[in-house]
Each structure stands twice: as structure tokens, then as C-alpha cells.
Amino acid sequence: MTFASSPRSLKFQHPKPAILEKYAEARTKYAIKSHFFHAPYLINLASDTKTNLRTGLECLISYQQLAGEMEVMGSILHIGSHKGVGLPAKIDQVVRALNEALDSTPKGTKLFLENAAGQSGTIGATFEELAQIVDRLGDKSKIGICLDTQHAFASGYPLETVLDKFNKAIGIKYLNVVHFNDSKTEFDSHVDRHDNLGKGKIGKETLKNFVNDKRLVNIPLILEVPGAGDGPRKQDIDYLKKLIV
């Protein structure tokens, strides 16, 4: 998973042909199969400011079109925050924006909505919220869900039953990618703080049982752990591999 621009800006500049060519060569050389973009954090499809909404949406569309050009799976998106007014007050706006993004998404490319921890009115803290949005989208062949284990734990979903609850609310067919993280914060804390695998409040055994669920056999796993402070290290990837039996 990579960003295609600064994660903390809505400015997007299309990569030069030489960079795209270099990427294609590296992808072949290292046999990269599943590559995802993560959309910038500043995108908020529930924004009260029309300018911010439009700028964020145009950035997302640029990501999706680049994903199609580069044969990337698509973009993983934090939908945004309703700032405490509740999803019902913002769902029409969010659905319109997502449908516009999907209309501009090339065939074979998906947009992956990520579940939230529930901090500061973030949308998607419950699977029911995500289901309400997905149900109202047009081209469902272009939509998927990214399940973040830390966000699920922080929003009150025990990992022991999280896939059952996901399947009941949304449908397991929409689960296309997992952000596999431990949690620095307590269960149901509604605080988004990732930890290295086996070092946080979720713990090794629960993570091990989760990752070996047969429903995840063909689902890509992405680490968003802090490592030593600058992201996942080789030892974090090795730790994950050892969990899988």
C-alpha cells in the first residue's frame, strides 16, 4: 500500500511517464501482485465546506484514475467525519460523492471503504453505517471494504466474532483487504492508535486466531504498525508470517 501524493494534502500531480515506466519495471521484477493506494487523510466526503468537499472528491477521482492506469487494485478511503451531527444528516451527500467517484473509476478498479475507530464523528465505526452507504451505491462491482483490526477493536468489535458480524451486516463478499494491526488503546475506546503485532491490547493469540480464519485465505493483509517509529519493519512482516499456520 502506498500513497500517490502527500497523505496530508489534497493536491495531486500526475506522475511523469518515466516514473510510471520505472514502477512497471519494479512491479515485474519483484512480482508485486496486490498494490493498493491509500487516499489522503484530508478527504472528508461529509465536509460542510463545498470547496473542501469538491477538492477532496477530485483528488479521490485522480487517485482512482491513476490506479486504473497503473493496474493498482484501487484506493482505500477514510470516508470522513460528520463532526457529531450523525450519519443520517450526511448520508445523502456522502453517497452522491461516492457515486461520482465510482462513475469516474475505471473498470476493474475498486474503491475500498475503511471502517473507522469512531473518533471525532468518523463515519463507518459500525458495520451498519458502512452497509447503509454500500446499499445506496450504484456500481457495486467497483466497491469493497477494507477491514482495519485496530479500528474494529477500538469501535467495540471483538476480533473473535468480527468476521461473523461483518458478514451479517455487509456481506463477506465485500471484504477485499485487511489492515492488520494491534491496538495501543483499550477495547471500545474509539481512539485510533495502532501498535505492533502482539504488543498491544488485542494480543498475539487473538490476532493469531483471527488471521487463520479460512475466510481470509485469499485476502491481502497490510501492516500499518509503528515498527520502531517509522512504519513496518522486516521483523514485523516475519512476525505476521509466523502467526499463519
Secondary structure, 3 states (H helix, E strand, C coil): CECCCCCCCCCCCCCCHHHHHHHHHHHHHCCCCCCCEECCCCCCCCCCCHHHHHHHHHHHHHHHHHHHHHCCCEEEECCCECCCCCHHHCHHHHHHHHHHHHHCCCCCCEEEEECCCCHHHECCCCHHHHHHHHHCCCCHHHEEEEEEHHHHHHCCCCCCCHHHHHHHHCCHHHEEEEECCEECCCCCCCCCCEECCCCCCCCHHHHHHHHCCHHHCCCCEECCCCECCCECCHHHHHHHHHHCC
